[in-house]
Amino acid sequence: MMSTVLPRRSRSWTPKAIPFGTLILLLGLWAIFAPLVGGYFGFGFYSPETWHFPAKWWELHFAGGLASAVGGFMLMTPARGWGALGRLLAFLGGAWLVSGWAFYPVWASGTIEPYGSEFVRGMRWLGQLTGPGGLVLLFTGVAIGLFMRRTIVEQAPPAPLEASRITVPE
């Protein structure tokens, strides 16, 4: 059984990336809006108030969430070149959601502390920053795998057998 490598290349966009782009978009929107509307159901990050826009929200939640949401949208769009930029934006947004809070004291005074008891603070970290960021990174990794170029290998038709003469020893 012989295989031949054909010079064709696969497409750079695949419809299989649409569900992952949708999930990344939704997680980015969650990272943006959860601290703003979380007060309605007791899940605000910085305070129990709703639609409160502190500077910390702009720098941590909005920046990472927006990059993730735009990257997820770009992953769903079959325009040429948008997939690579979408993957980069989604990766940077997810990485910022996961680790941006650790770098906050570098450019601002103070630290990031959600309100509530120890357990509730942990759930807020997990539900609004590190959890969505980690899932964005996971789904971006899957999308990167879907967008990788693969060489297409097709089976070659079997070579015709030459007529051979069979001789029987005497």
Secondary structure, DSSP 8 states (H G I E B T S, - for coil): --EEEEEEE--S--TTHHHHHHHHHHHHHHHHHHHHHGGGGT--SS-S-SS---HHIIIIIIHHHHHHHHHHHHHH---TTHHHHHHHHHHHHHHHHHHHHHHHHHHSSS----SS-HHHHHHHHIIIIIHHHHHHHHHHHHHHHHHS--EEEEE---------------
